[in-house]
Amino acid sequence: MKLYFSIAACLCLYANLSNAQLLNQDASGKSTIIESGSTVSLDFSQALANINYFKSIPQKKDNKSARGLIIGGQLQGRSAGGWANLFSDGKFTPEGNLSVLAGGYTRLRKVRDNDNYEWLLEERVKCNEERNEKGRLLDEKIFPGLINKHWQVQDCGSSDSVLTLVKAAMDSKTKLIEKLEKLEKEIREKASFDRCDLQAVKSIHALVEDLRETAELERFIALTDKLDKLRTEINDYSKRVVRTGRLTYYFRAGVSARGFKYDNGEAIKQMDTRFTDVSSVEPYFEIGTSWRLNACSYLGITAGAQYFSNFGALAQSAYSLVSQDSIGNSVLQTKTEITAYSGAAFIRKWGAYVNADYLFLLPLEQAKSMYLGISPYIRLNFPGVSAYLDSFRATAGLGGYFINGNSGAFQGGIYLQTSDLNKENYDHIGKTITFGLVSKFNLSGIAL
């Protein structure tokens, strides 16, 4: 176990380089859904610490590829004696799990090439720079020159106010001609149309005719339209990229290990033979797939083979071994605490299993940047027919997790689980319900 936690410490140092995580977990710390991010999670009800480290490797180094590889591993430690014993050097019942994973991923939906997206961004910059240059030329040289050329209204009190309206219309540029024509029409329709109004109409009309032939204004309007189209196309492209699905497929191999003392019964009178140390190493292999269907839906399925044991059916007992030494008229007592398991003979047997998880992210109206992740899951175990192992065991659960929408980080949550859905050992499902509280420390997040 010390080796396991040494490895965990090293993984914590480098986990910021990873980009995958387990989004949910059951009472054993397992999940079939793998996505971007990395986490360290603590299950307070099960005294279980879990760290996962997975890294996606795109085919192209610039991260533009729709396909790639995924590698990584998961490490967890657990103590049957609770959190107080998990990190201590005393006598306790340790459980550890170490697994490695390798596979690949591909996008479920075809999106526009990222090279084109970068071209759009570059084109927007160039278009905006040229548009600004044309705008400065119009404001500083062309418009003042045309006003001096055509504005011939003299000895009229209304000329200044009309000129102010003309200059205000020039600020818009793209709607300049339409605004000047509208202004000309309004002056013509005045009830008190006089000589000054006639001169203003002639000046505006001549100004409009010259503006129609001004290449710089025509180019400015064309660049404005192009810039609007580029912005729309970039926004549409960004939305499509965010909501692109992803399919991950992988092979995982791991080993679960536990150590405990087995009580051979009161009939054994010798200490060294009554309590025997048992070390159980249970390997497992599985193939799995994890789908990100869209930005808010995830599905994972795995099938594999592993060693099943009847450790859960053994009864736990605590003993105190007292030794006495006489020192003169005094007695020195030494007490040793022993935790042992008894019952049917401890056995292991190869079997198969199928696991499935689903996760749906529900936005919270009261907290716009927060999501509630609802995650039902099921575990189907087929240990095989045995006098000490069930031929079939179904486990089901429902988890609820909070996710920060800004960072994509999972904040932890709770789960409810029953380990005997098919009532193999109990006549009522309620007798096997487990409640768990999970806290997650995110070293990176998912993209929402």
C-alpha positions in Angstrom: 0.0 0.0 0.0 2.9 2.4 0.7 4.0 1.8 -2.9 0.6 2.6 -4.2 0.5 6.0 -2.4 4.0 6.8 -3.5 2.9 6.3 -7.1 -0.2 8.5 -6.3 2.0 11.3 -5.1 4.0 11.2 -8.4 0.8 11.2 -10.4 -0.5 14.3 -8.5 2.7 16.2 -9.5 2.1 15.5 -13.2 -1.6 15.4 -13.4 -1.9 18.9 -14.8 -0.6 17.5 -18.1 -3.4 15.1 -18.4 -6.7 15.6 -20.3 -9.0 12.8 -19.3 -11.0 11.9 -16.2 -13.6 9.7 -14.7 -16.8 11.8 -14.6 -18.7 9.7 -12.1 -18.0 6.7 -9.9 -19.7 3.9 -8.0 -19.0 2.7 -4.5 -15.9 0.9 -5.7 -14.6 4.0 -7.4 -15.1 2.8 -10.9 -16.7 4.3 -14.0 -17.0 3.5 -17.7 -17.1 7.2 -18.8 -13.8 8.8 -19.7 -13.6 12.5 -20.8 -11.2 15.5 -20.8 -9.8 16.5 -17.4 -8.1 14.8 -14.4 -9.3 14.4 -10.9 -8.4 13.2 -7.4 -11.6 12.1 -5.6 -12.3 11.1 -2.0 -15.3 8.9 -1.2 -15.9 9.6 2.5 -18.4 6.8 3.1 -16.1 4.1 1.6 -12.8 5.5 2.9 -11.6 5.4 -0.7 -9.0 7.7 -2.4 -8.9 7.7 -6.1 -6.7 9.4 -8.7 -6.9 9.0 -12.5 -4.4 10.2 -15.1 -5.2 9.8 -18.8 -3.7 11.7 -21.7 -5.0 12.2 -25.2 -2.4 12.2 -27.9 -3.7 13.6 -31.3 -2.4 12.4 -34.5 -1.2 15.9 -35.4 1.1 17.7 -33.0 -1.0 21.0 -33.4 -4.0 19.2 -31.9 -6.1 19.6 -35.1 -6.7 15.9 -35.7 -10.1 14.3 -35.3 -8.4 11.1 -34.2 -5.8 10.1 -31.7 -4.6 7.8 -28.9 -5.4 7.8 -25.3 -3.3 6.3 -22.5 -3.2 6.5 -18.8 -4.1 4.8 -15.5 -6.0 4.8 -12.3 -4.9 4.2 -8.8 -7.0 3.9 -5.7 -6.6 2.9 -2.0 -9.2 1.9 0.5 -9.3 0.7 4.1 -11.9 -1.5 5.7 -11.1 0.3 8.9 -12.1 3.8 7.7 -10.1 7.0 7.0 -8.3 6.9 10.3 -6.5 3.7 9.2 -6.0 4.4 5.5 -2.9 6.6 5.8 -1.5 5.1 9.0 1.3 2.5 9.5 -0.7 0.5 12.0 -2.5 -2.8 11.5 -5.4 -2.4 9.1 -7.0 -4.2 6.2 -5.7 -2.5 3.0 -7.3 -2.7 -0.4 -5.6 -1.3 -3.5 -6.4 -1.1 -7.2 -4.0 -0.2 -10.0 -5.0 -0.2 -13.7 -3.5 1.0 -17.0 -5.5 1.9 -20.1 -4.6 2.3 -23.8 -6.9 3.0 -26.7 -8.0 5.6 -29.2 -10.6 8.3 -29.9 -12.4 9.8 -32.9 -15.0 12.5 -33.3 -18.5 11.4 -33.9 -19.4 14.3 -36.1 -17.5 15.7 -39.1 -16.6 19.4 -38.6 -14.9 21.9 -40.8 -11.1 21.6 -41.0 -9.4 23.6 -38.3 -7.0 25.0 -41.0 -10.1 26.8 -42.5 -11.0 28.1 -39.0 -7.6 29.7 -38.6 -7.9 31.1 -42.1 -11.2 32.7 -41.1 -9.6 34.3 -38.1 -6.7 35.7 -40.1 -9.0 36.9 -42.8 -11.1 38.8 -40.2 -8.0 40.6 -38.9 -6.9 41.6 -42.5 -10.4 42.7 -43.4 -10.8 44.8 -40.2 -7.4 46.5 -40.7 -8.3 47.5 -44.3 -11.7 48.7 -43.3 -10.3 50.9 -40.6 -7.8 52.4 -43.0 -10.6 53.2 -45.5 -12.7 54.7 -42.8 -9.8 57.0 -41.7 -9.3 58.1 -45.3 -13.0 58.9 -45.7 -13.2 60.9 -42.5 -10.0 62.8 -42.8 -9.8 63.6 -46.5 -12.7 62.6 -48.8 -15.7 63.7 -46.8 -14.3 67.1 -45.9 -13.3 67.7 -49.5 -16.7 66.8 -50.9 -18.4 69.1 -48.3 -16.2 72.0 -49.3 -16.9 71.3 -53.0 -20.7 71.0 -52.8 -21.9 72.9 -49.7 -22.8 76.3 -51.2 -25.6 77.3 -48.9 -25.0 80.9 -47.9 -26.9 83.7 -46.1 -29.3 81.1 -44.7 -29.9 80.6 -41.0 -30.9 76.9 -41.5 -27.6 76.0 -43.3 -25.7 75.2 -40.2 -28.3 72.8 -38.8 -28.6 71.0 -42.2 -24.8 70.7 -42.4 -24.8 69.2 -38.9 -27.2 66.5 -40.1 -25.1 65.8 -43.1 -22.0 65.3 -41.0 -23.8 63.1 -38.6 -25.0 60.9 -41.5 -21.4 60.6 -42.6 -20.5 58.8 -39.3 -22.4 55.7 -40.3 -20.7 55.4 -43.8 -22.5 52.2 -44.7 -25.9 53.9 -44.7 -24.7 57.3 -45.8 -26.3 57.6 -49.2 -29.7 56.3 -47.9 -29.6 58.8 -45.0 -28.7 61.8 -47.3 -31.5 60.8 -49.7 -34.0 60.6 -46.8 -32.8 64.0 -45.6 -33.2 65.5 -49.1 -36.7 64.2 -49.3 -37.7 65.6 -45.9 -36.4 69.0 -46.9 -38.4 68.9 -50.2 -41.6 68.0 -48.3 -41.4 70.9 -45.9 -44.5 73.1 -45.9 -42.3 76.3 -45.7 -40.0 75.3 -48.5 -37.8 78.4 -49.3 -34.7 79.5 -51.1 -32.4 78.2 -48.4 -34.1 74.8 -48.6 -33.7 74.7 -52.4 -29.9 75.4 -52.1 -29.6 72.7 -49.4 -31.4 70.1 -51.6 -29.1 70.9 -54.6 -26.0 70.6 -52.4 -27.1 67.3 -50.9 -28.1 65.9 -54.3 -24.7 66.8 -55.8 -23.0 65.3 -52.8 -24.9 62.0 -53.2 -23.9 61.8 -56.9 -20.2 62.1 -56.1 -20.5 59.6 -53.2 -21.9 57.0 -55.6 -18.7 57.3 -57.6 -16.4 57.3 -54.6 -14.4 54.0 -54.7 -13.2 54.2 -51.2 -16.8 54.4 -49.8 -17.8 51.5 -52.0 -14.9 49.4 -50.7 -15.6 50.4 -47.1 -19.2 49.1 -47.5 -18.0 45.9 -49.1 -15.5 45.3 -46.3 -18.2 45.9 -43.7 -20.4 43.3 -45.3 -17.6 40.8 -45.6 -16.6 41.3 -42.0 -20.2 40.6 -40.8 -20.2 37.4 -42.8 -16.8 36.3 -41.4 -18.0 36.9 -37.8 -21.2 34.9 -38.4 -19.2 32.0 -40.0 -16.7 32.0 -37.1 -19.4 32.0 -34.5 -21.2 29.1 -36.2 -18.0 27.2 -36.6 -17.2 27.7 -32.9 -20.6 26.3 -31.8 -20.1 23.3 -34.0 -16.7 22.6 -32.6 -18.0 22.8 -29.0 -20.8 20.4 -29.6 -18.9 17.8 -31.5 -19.3 14.3 -30.1 -16.4 12.0 -29.4 -16.0 8.2 -29.3 -13.3 6.7 -27.1 -12.5 3.0 -27.2 -9.9 1.3 -25.0 -8.4 -1.8 -23.4 -7.8 -1.7 -19.6 -5.8 -4.1 -17.5 -5.5 -3.9 -13.8 -5.1 -5.7 -10.5 -7.0 -5.4 -7.2 -5.1 -6.5 -4.0 -6.1 -6.8 -0.4 -4.5 -8.2 2.7 -6.3 -9.4 5.9 -6.2 -11.9 8.7 -8.4 -14.9 8.5 -9.8 -16.5 11.7 -9.6 -20.3 11.5 -12.0 -20.7 14.5 -11.9 -21.2 18.2 -11.0 -24.9 17.8 -7.5 -23.7 16.9 -5.6 -23.1 20.1 -2.3 -21.8 18.8 -2.1 -18.1 17.9 0.2 -18.6 14.9 -2.3 -21.1 13.3 -5.6 -19.6 14.4 -5.0 -16.2 12.6 -3.4 -16.5 9.2 -2.4 -13.7 6.9 -4.1 -13.8 3.6 -3.0 -11.8 0.5 -5.4 -11.8 -2.4 -4.3 -10.5 -5.8 -7.2 -10.3 -8.3 -6.4 -9.3 -11.9 -8.9 -8.1 -14.4 -9.1 -7.2 -18.1 -11.7 -5.3 -20.0 -12.6 -3.6 -23.2 -14.7 -0.5 -23.2 -16.1 2.4 -25.1 -17.1 5.9 -23.9 -19.3 8.2 -26.0 -19.7 11.9 -25.7 -23.0 12.2 -27.5 -23.2 15.9 -27.3 -22.2 18.7 -24.8 -24.5 17.3 -22.1 -24.8 13.6 -22.7 -22.3 10.8 -22.0 -22.5 7.0 -22.2 -20.0 4.3 -21.3 -20.0 0.5 -21.5 -17.4 -2.0 -20.6 -17.2 -5.8 -20.6 -14.4 -7.8 -19.0 -13.2 -10.7 -16.9 -11.8 -10.7 -13.4 -11.3 -12.7 -10.2 -14.3 -12.7 -7.9 -13.9 -13.5 -4.2 -16.3 -14.0 -1.3 -14.5 -11.4 0.9 -17.7 -9.4 1.2 -19.5 -12.4 2.8 -16.9 -12.9 5.6 -17.7 -11.6 9.1 -15.4 -9.0 10.6 -14.4 -9.3 14.3 -12.1 -7.3 16.5 -9.9 -9.1 19.1 -7.5 -8.0 21.8 -4.5 -10.2 22.6 -3.2 -9.5 26.1 0.3 -10.7 27.2 1.4 -10.4 30.9 4.9 -10.1 32.4 5.6 -10.2 36.1 8.0 -7.6 37.5 8.3 -8.2 41.2 4.9 -7.7 42.7 3.6 -6.0 39.6 2.1 -7.3 36.4 2.9 -5.7 33.0 0.3 -6.1 30.4 0.7 -5.7 26.6 -2.4 -5.4 24.5 -2.5 -6.1 20.7 -5.5 -5.3 18.7 -6.4 -7.8 15.9 -9.0 -7.4 13.2 -9.8 -10.7 11.6 -12.4 -12.2 9.2 -14.2 -15.5 9.5 -16.9 -17.6 7.9 -16.8 -19.7 4.8 -13.4 -20.5 3.3 -12.0 -17.6 1.4 -12.0 -18.5 -2.3 -11.5 -16.7 -5.7 -12.9 -17.6 -9.1 -12.7 -16.2 -12.6 -15.9 -14.6 -13.9 -17.3 -12.0 -16.3 -18.9 -8.6 -15.9 -20.6 -5.9 -17.9 -20.8 -2.3 -16.7 -22.7 0.7 -18.0 -22.9 4.4 -17.0 -24.9 7.3 -18.4 -24.4 11.0 -17.5 -26.6 13.9 -18.4 -25.7 17.5 -17.5 -28.7 19.7 -16.4 -28.1 23.5 -16.3 -29.2 25.1 -13.0 -31.3 28.2 -13.6 -30.4 29.8 -10.3 -26.7 29.4 -10.9 -26.1 30.0 -14.6 -22.5 28.7 -14.5 -23.3 25.5 -12.7 -24.6 22.1 -14.0 -26.1 19.2 -12.2 -24.9 15.8 -13.5 -27.4 13.0 -13.2 -25.7 9.6 -13.6 -27.5 6.2 -13.4 -25.3 3.2 -13.6 -25.5 -0.6 -13.5 -23.0 -3.4 -12.8 -23.7 -7.0 -13.9 -21.4 -9.7 -12.4 -21.3 -13.3 -13.5 -18.9 -15.1 -11.1 -20.0 -18.6 -12.1 -21.7 -21.3 -10.1 -20.0 -22.0 -6.8 -21.0 -23.0 -3.3 -19.6 -19.7 -2.0 -20.2 -17.3 -4.8 -23.4 -16.1 -6.3 -24.0 -17.2 -9.9 -25.2 -13.6 -10.7 -25.1 -10.3 -9.0 -26.6 -7.0 -10.2 -25.7 -3.6 -8.8 -27.4 -0.4 -9.7 -27.0 3.2 -8.5 -27.8 6.8 -9.1 -25.3 9.7 -8.7 -25.7 13.4 -8.6 -22.7 15.7 -9.2 -22.1 19.4 -9.5 -20.1 20.8 -12.4 -18.7 24.3 -12.9 -19.7 25.4 -16.4 -17.0 28.0 -16.6 -14.0 25.8 -15.9 -15.6 22.4 -16.7 -14.5 21.1 -13.3 -16.5 18.5 -11.4 -17.1 19.6 -7.8 -18.1 16.2 -6.4 -21.6 15.0 -5.3 -23.5 12.0 -3.8 -24.6 8.6 -4.9 -27.1 5.9 -3.8 -26.3 2.3 -4.7 -27.8 -1.1 -4.1 -25.4 -4.1 -4.4 -28.1 -6.8 -4.5 -30.6 -5.6 -7.2 -31.7 -9.2 -8.0 -32.3 -10.0 -4.3 -29.8 -12.9 -4.3 -28.9 -12.6 -0.7 -31.6 -10.3 0.8 -35.3 -10.3 0.5 -35.5 -6.5 0.3 -33.5 -4.1 -1.8 -33.4 -1.5 0.9 -31.1 -3.7 3.1 -28.3 -3.2 0.6 -28.5 0.5 -0.2 -25.3 2.4 0.2 -25.1 6.2 0.4 -21.8 7.9 -0.7 -20.4 11.4 -0.5 -17.7 12.1 -3.1 -15.4 15.2 -3.1 -13.4 15.8 -6.3 -10.2 17.9 -6.7 -10.0 18.8 -10.4 -6.6 19.4 -12.0 -8.3 20.2 -15.3 -11.8 20.3 -16.7 -14.0 19.3 -19.6 -15.2 21.6 -22.3 -18.9 22.5 -22.0 
